[in-house]
């Protein structure tokens, strides 16, 4: 099969999230790279993917890695659509560009403050 590439380092925000939009975490996730190596600190614009070949659903997201933390904050571009599909315990794959680079799992949703 195809070898998976490691997460690329932090890059300029994609056109999907506005470059000036603040990072507003909506959930906490854990992430594992396919090759088992640590993910470098930084912000990552990715797609969280549910389903299998032929029935994929992708959700634009970003997450932040800092100081080797196991629980990572994440944000969806469209939380009203995405959050209901990702309850705690949901496993997903992570697409960066056109390559699946790892797996993730939802730990919890962020507490809502009104």
Number of C-alpha atoms within 10 A of each C-alpha: 3 5 10 13 14 19 21 13 11 14 10 9 15 12 8 11 16 10 10 7 8 8 15 14 17 17 23 19 23 17 21 17 18 15 13 9 10 13 18 17 14 14 18 22 24 22 22 24 19 18 12 9 7 6 8 9 12 17 20 18 20 22 21 20 20 14 9 11 12 13 18 18 23 24 22 24 16 11 16 9 11 17 16 9 12 20 15 16 12 14 19 19 20 23 20 18 11 8 14 21 21 21 17 18 19 20 19 18 17 14 9 6 4 3
